[in-house]
Amino acid sequence: MTILFLIPYPPGKAPSQRFRFEQYLHFLTEAGHSYTLAPFVSDATWAILYKPGHMAAKALGILGGFARRIGQLFTAGKYDYVFVHREASPIGPPVFEWVLAKVLGKKLIYDFDDAIWIPNTSAANSIVAGVKWHHKVDSICRWAYKISCGNSYLRDYARQFNPRAIVNPTTIDTVHLHNQVKDQSTEQLVIGWTGTHSTMKYLDQVVPVLAQLEQHYAFEFRVISNQDPQLPLRSASYRPWRKDTEIADLLTFNIGLMPLEDDPWAKGKCAFKALQYMALGVPALVSPVGMNSEVVTDGLNGYICSTPQQWYEGLEKLLKDHELRTRFGQAARATIEARFSVEANRANFLALFA
């Protein structure tokens, strides 16, 4: 079996790619299958994509991506399956997907882990927002052989157009990557959050809670991201996200936060932050939005928080009791191993290509 992966970004760069399918690639090789990874964006374009300026270089990078995609249509015939993560091209209608599925008759595996049919404009993508063509998701779902969805909310949306949609959750490699457990008896206490600039807005609801807590307890609120949020907290600190220190940086957390707003876009979230925390034995406090309530069991491996009082009380309990943090952390790790690890989901992923 041969598989062509049409992906937005260079391998090893984007979390959605790393944790949706890249960590399963060796299983395909072990099963005797071969694959080709075909990113739309080159390494050079990726390096400047989210930086201000460089408009001419970005435009050339996008044009280069389209040129590569056109070339890939001429070689697609040799593949048994074509796996499309999110979209074959970042702007415009789904021309490549249509040619692959309807002209070339390829078995299209369509994979997404966000509510990408909903416009979600930010400062980083405002220039291309008008040509993103969000409604192409419906069409690609109709043409797909199978649809791989990050959670049940996304699956239910996809099933409006195609019954062959399944939940293929975002998972954690507990053997080779997230393979350590936090020692919760540390003297310094760290409440942490990790994410990108696009999700920093969700911190707004917990900043007043943290400001209140820091009046009574000694802790550091550590943000790991690609951008410093400049929070109005004396407990705040910032570490730039780096792939090579990702696990070590997350292991500095005693408690991990994943606040979300209850809106249609957030309902498509796949609890990735919580999964990372929990895999490392770090209790997670989360909003009851998206997949969060499926991952966190309130009072067992973390807390589900709907109000400022619940955020405050949950954080206070864990700050005061390292044995509670340890117990929750052990339960969190067990949850990931049993339900959201690469090993637990291996057969489910491989079944996409059957």
Secondary structure, 3 states (H helix, E strand, C coil): CEEEEEECCCCCCCHHHHHHCHHHHHHHHHCCCEEEEEECCCHHHHHHCCCCCCHHHHHHHHHHHHHHHHHHHHHHHHCCEEEEECCCCCCCCCHHHHHHHHHCCCEEEEEECCCCCCCCCCCCCCCCHHHCCCCHHHHHHHHCCEEEECCHHHHHHHCCCCCCEEECCCCECCCCCCCCCCCCCCCCCEEEEECCHHHHHHHHHCHHHHHHHCCCCCCEEEEEECCCCCCCCCCEEEEECCHHHHHHHHCCCCEEEECCCCCHHHHCCCCHHHHHHHHCCCCEEECCCCCHHHHCCECCCEEECCCHHHHHHHHHHHHHCHHHHHHHHHHHHHHHHHHCEHHHHHHHHHHHHC
